Amino acid sequence: MSSKLWFLVAIAVSASVATQNCAVAKQLPAANQLAFKKSAEETNADNNSDSNDKSSTKPDAEENTTPYEAGSEAAKLYMLGTRQMEGNDFKKARETFRTLAYKRPTDEMPALKVAIAAYKAGDLDDAIDWAKKAIVIAPKSPEAHLQLARLLEANQDWKAACVQYDVIYELRPDKQGKLNIEYPMLRALIRDQDYEKADKLSAEWTKEYKHSADSYFNRAWTLTQIPDQGNENITEEAIKDYKQALKLDPKRHDARFNLAMLLGKTGQNAAAAEELEKFIQEAPQDPDADRAKSLLSKLRAAAVNKKKDE
């Protein structure tokens, strides 16, 4: 898995968890500093886009192959645009792919390439326009709707992005395709502050995909984004769902880290320390390992101080 990024539990993009209410918890960072990992889906997206989604919403990286007949004008334009993208000459690439799009008006791929180049050239409005053109050409293309959804998120148009993710979910017939769209859809709903729908969908998906660690992870993550984080039932359900995600996939290190954070928040410090120890042992090269070590040290020190006070 690529480097994981820190994600502050928040209302919308970055809200904080409730203040910890036990003496030992004082040894941990303040509630609004508790950092939760992003889901694997978003992390992969972030990394791919800095080079699938995951803005975290930047469009896909370019490919070096051509879908056109070798030696054809379309193939030449495609490869020229690709080379220009690789050379970071995004404005020229946009013009090249635009020429290709005009020559192939019934092919959505050139329009999507224009959208990507325009985005990388810093023209988000043009990128969105071309992604919409691609959808007009191929209204049942999940890829076209996904590209538009990402661009709309980059434009912070969360509600419109939610509409696109709804369409993608319906267009993808396979189970894995639907699972892959869970997190982006939930993320957009949370940013649009549609907590009710995010809560409803994430709960439904754990029932529909009861053997999916991702669904339980996404459910737990969604619960931590709901404003009423002082609700003990919500926190306990999130803990339960992170544990289920780990039961289904013991290598979900992001789930283990987030579980440790929630356990620490609720004063279950011994259990939090146990999860942090496992996280450090199982993922010593994880970028968050040092953070986990620091938190573990504070928990251990607090435990020692508590014994001295008794």
C-alpha positions in Angstrom: 0.0 0.0 0.0 1.2 3.5 -0.8 2.1 6.0 2.0 -0.9 6.7 4.1 -1.8 10.2 4.9 -3.1 11.8 8.1 -6.8 12.6 8.1 -8.3 14.6 11.0 -11.7 13.3 11.9 -14.1 16.1 11.1 -17.4 17.5 10.1 -17.1 17.9 6.4 -13.3 17.8 5.6 -11.7 18.2 9.0 -13.7 18.1 12.2 -12.5 16.9 15.6 -13.3 14.0 17.8 -15.0 14.7 21.2 -12.8 15.7 24.1 -11.4 12.7 26.0 -12.9 12.4 29.5 -10.5 10.2 31.5 -7.4 11.1 33.4 -5.1 8.8 31.4 -6.5 10.4 28.2 -4.7 13.6 29.1 -1.5 11.9 28.1 -2.8 11.7 24.6 -3.1 14.6 22.1 -6.0 17.0 22.4 -9.1 15.6 20.8 -8.8 17.8 17.8 -5.3 16.5 17.2 -6.3 12.9 17.0 -5.3 11.9 13.5 -7.2 9.1 11.8 -5.9 7.4 8.7 -7.8 7.7 5.4 -9.3 4.7 3.9 -7.1 2.7 1.6 -9.3 3.9 -1.3 -8.7 7.5 -0.7 -5.0 7.1 0.1 -4.5 5.2 -3.2 -6.4 8.0 -5.0 -4.3 10.7 -3.4 -1.0 9.1 -4.4 -2.1 8.2 -7.9 -3.4 11.7 -8.5 -0.2 13.3 -7.3 1.6 11.6 -9.9 -7.3 7.7 -8.4 -9.1 9.9 -6.9 -8.5 9.3 -3.7 -8.0 15.1 -4.1 -7.5 13.7 -3.1 -9.7 14.2 -6.2 -7.2 14.6 -9.0 -7.8 12.7 -12.2 -6.0 9.6 -13.3 -2.4 9.4 -14.4 -1.8 9.0 -18.1 -1.1 5.7 -19.9 1.6 5.2 -22.6 -0.4 2.9 -24.8 -2.7 3.9 -27.7 -6.2 2.4 -28.3 -5.9 3.4 -32.0 -4.6 1.6 -35.1 -0.8 1.9 -35.2 0.4 4.6 -37.6 -3.1 6.2 -37.9 -3.5 9.9 -37.4 -5.4 9.3 -34.2 -2.6 7.1 -32.8 0.0 9.8 -33.7 -2.1 12.5 -31.9 -2.6 10.3 -29.0 1.0 9.5 -28.5 2.0 13.1 -29.0 -0.4 14.2 -26.4 0.8 11.5 -24.1 4.4 12.6 -24.5 3.4 16.2 -23.8 1.7 15.1 -20.6 4.8 13.2 -19.6 6.8 16.3 -20.2 4.4 18.4 -18.1 3.5 20.5 -21.1 -0.2 20.3 -20.2 -1.3 23.2 -22.3 0.0 21.7 -25.5 -1.3 18.3 -24.5 -4.7 19.9 -24.1 -4.6 21.3 -27.6 -3.4 18.0 -29.0 -6.1 15.9 -27.4 -8.7 18.6 -28.3 -7.7 18.2 -31.9 -8.1 14.4 -31.5 -11.5 14.9 -29.9 -12.7 17.0 -32.8 -11.6 14.4 -35.2 -13.3 11.6 -33.2 -16.6 13.3 -32.0 -18.2 9.9 -31.1 -15.2 8.8 -28.9 -15.3 9.8 -25.3 -11.7 9.0 -24.6 -10.1 12.1 -26.2 -12.6 14.3 -24.4 -11.5 12.7 -21.1 -7.9 13.3 -22.0 -8.6 16.9 -22.7 -10.3 17.1 -19.3 -7.2 15.7 -17.5 -4.8 17.9 -19.4 -7.0 21.0 -18.7 -7.0 20.1 -15.0 -3.3 19.7 -14.9 -2.9 23.0 -16.8 -4.9 24.7 -14.0 -8.1 25.2 -15.9 -10.7 23.4 -13.7 -13.7 24.9 -15.5 -12.5 23.7 -18.9 -11.7 20.3 -17.4 -15.3 20.0 -16.0 -16.7 21.1 -19.4 -14.8 18.4 -21.3 -15.7 15.7 -18.8 -19.4 16.6 -19.3 -18.8 16.4 -23.1 -17.4 12.9 -22.6 -20.6 11.9 -20.7 -22.8 13.3 -23.5 -20.9 11.0 -25.9 -20.9 8.0 -23.5 -23.6 8.5 -20.9 -23.2 4.9 -19.6 -19.4 5.1 -19.1 -18.5 4.8 -15.4 -15.0 6.1 -16.2 -16.5 9.4 -17.6 -18.8 9.9 -14.6 -15.9 9.1 -12.3 -13.7 11.6 -13.9 -16.4 14.3 -13.6 -17.1 13.4 -10.0 -13.4 13.8 -9.1 -13.3 17.2 -10.9 -16.4 18.3 -9.2 -14.9 17.4 -5.8 -11.8 19.4 -6.8 -14.2 22.3 -7.4 -15.8 21.6 -4.0 -19.1 21.0 -5.6 -19.9 18.2 -3.3 -23.6 17.8 -4.1 -23.0 17.5 -7.9 -20.2 15.0 -7.1 -22.6 13.0 -5.1 -25.0 12.8 -8.1 -22.2 11.4 -10.2 -21.2 8.8 -7.6 -24.8 7.6 -7.4 -24.8 7.1 -11.2 -21.4 5.3 -11.1 -22.7 2.9 -8.4 -25.7 2.0 -10.5 -23.6 1.6 -13.7 -21.1 -0.7 -12.2 -22.6 -4.2 -12.4 -19.8 -6.1 -10.5 -19.5 -6.3 -6.8 -15.9 -5.1 -6.7 -16.8 -2.1 -8.9 -19.5 -1.1 -6.4 -17.2 -1.7 -3.4 -14.6 0.6 -5.0 -17.0 3.5 -5.2 -18.2 3.2 -1.6 -15.6 5.4 0.0 -15.6 8.2 -2.6 -19.4 8.4 -2.4 -19.4 8.5 1.4 -16.6 11.1 1.4 -18.6 13.4 -1.0 -21.8 12.9 1.2 -19.9 13.8 4.3 -18.4 16.9 2.7 -21.9 17.9 1.5 -23.0 17.4 5.2 -25.6 14.8 4.1 -24.9 12.7 7.2 -28.2 11.0 7.1 -27.6 9.5 3.7 -24.0 8.6 4.5 -25.2 6.9 7.7 -27.9 5.0 5.9 -25.8 3.8 2.9 -22.8 2.8 5.0 -25.0 0.7 7.3 -26.7 -0.9 4.3 -23.4 -1.8 2.6 -22.2 -3.7 5.7 -25.2 -5.9 5.3 -25.0 -6.2 1.6 -21.2 -6.9 1.6 -20.9 -8.5 5.0 -17.7 -10.2 4.1 -16.0 -7.0 3.0 -13.4 -5.5 5.3 -13.6 -2.3 3.3 -17.4 -1.9 3.9 -16.9 -2.2 7.7 -13.9 0.2 7.6 -16.0 2.7 5.6 -18.9 2.3 8.0 -16.6 3.0 11.0 -15.0 6.0 9.3 -18.4 7.4 8.4 -19.6 7.1 12.0 -16.6 9.1 13.1 -17.6 11.9 10.8 -21.1 12.4 12.1 -21.3 15.6 14.2 -22.8 13.9 17.3 -19.6 12.3 18.3 -20.4 12.6 21.9 -22.9 9.9 21.4 -21.5 6.8 23.1 -23.4 4.4 21.0 -21.9 5.9 17.8 -18.4 5.5 19.1 -19.0 2.0 20.3 -20.4 1.0 16.9 -17.4 2.5 15.2 -15.1 0.5 17.4 -17.2 -2.7 16.7 -17.0 -2.0 12.9 -13.2 -1.5 13.0 -12.8 -4.7 14.9 -14.9 -6.5 12.3 -12.8 -5.0 9.5 -9.7 -6.4 11.2 -11.4 -9.8 11.7 -12.1 -10.0 8.0 -8.7 -8.6 7.1 -6.1 -8.7 9.8 -3.7 -6.7 7.6 -5.8 -3.6 7.5 -3.3 -1.6 9.4 -5.3 1.6 8.9 -8.2 0.0 10.7 -6.0 -1.0 13.6 -4.6 2.5 14.0 -8.0 4.1 13.9 -9.3 1.5 16.4 -6.5 2.4 18.8 -7.4 6.1 18.5 -11.0 5.4 19.3 -10.1 3.1 22.2 -7.9 5.8 23.6 -10.6 8.4 23.2 -13.0 6.3 25.3 -10.5 5.6 28.0 -9.9 2.0 27.1 -6.2 2.7 27.4 -4.9 -0.9 27.9 -6.8 -2.0 24.8 -5.5 1.0 22.9 -1.9 0.2 23.8 -2.4 -3.4 22.7 -3.6 -2.3 19.3 -0.8 0.2 18.9 1.8 -2.5 19.8 0.3 -4.7 17.1 0.3 -1.9 14.6 4.0 -1.1 15.2 4.9 -4.8 15.0 2.9 -5.5 11.9 3.7 -2.3 10.0 7.1 -1.0 11.2 7.7 0.8 7.9 4.4 2.5 7.9 4.7 6.3 7.9 2.6 6.5 11.0 4.7 4.1 13.0 6.6 6.9 14.7 3.3 8.5 15.7 2.1 5.2 17.0 5.3 4.8 19.1 4.8 8.2 20.6 1.2 7.6 21.5 2.2 4.2 23.0 4.9 5.7 25.1 2.4 8.3 26.5 -0.1 5.6 27.3 2.5 3.5 29.1 3.7 6.5 31.1 0.2 7.4 32.1 -0.3 3.8 33.3 2.8 4.0 35.4 1.7 7.3 36.9 -1.7 5.9 37.7 -0.2 3.0 39.6 1.9 5.4 41.6 -1.2 7.4 42.6 -3.1 4.3 43.7 
